[in-house]
């Protein structure tokens, strides 16, 4: 009916306790918690499902996997100048006879 409803006031004591537990029991830093919350709040799905520190703590491992930056080190071009993609022009004369195939 167009009426704006004020959200329920959170239990600030419970929220503070969950943050404390993430630091003390789970070994997370304040910075890690803030960064994870920032990633969650930017994700269209997770921002609707993680609405409290307790849910953030519960889903931490899954969120770490799903929201972590993609690792592209395996797809990048190899920059090692000594890496040879082909062995066609390799000089095997310096290899002892017993080690040559």
QUILINLIN-V916290 format. One record per run of one state. SS is the DSSP state (a for helix, b for strand, c for the rest). FROM is the first residue (numbers start at 1). LEN is the number of residues. Records with the same first field share a line. If there is no record, write none. Layout:
BEGIN
SS: FROM-LEN + FROM-LEN
END
This chain:
BEGIN
c: 1-11 + 25-5 + 43-3 + 50-3 + 59-1 + 68-29 + 100-2
a: 12-13 + 30-13 + 46-4 + 53-6 + 60-8 + 97-3
END
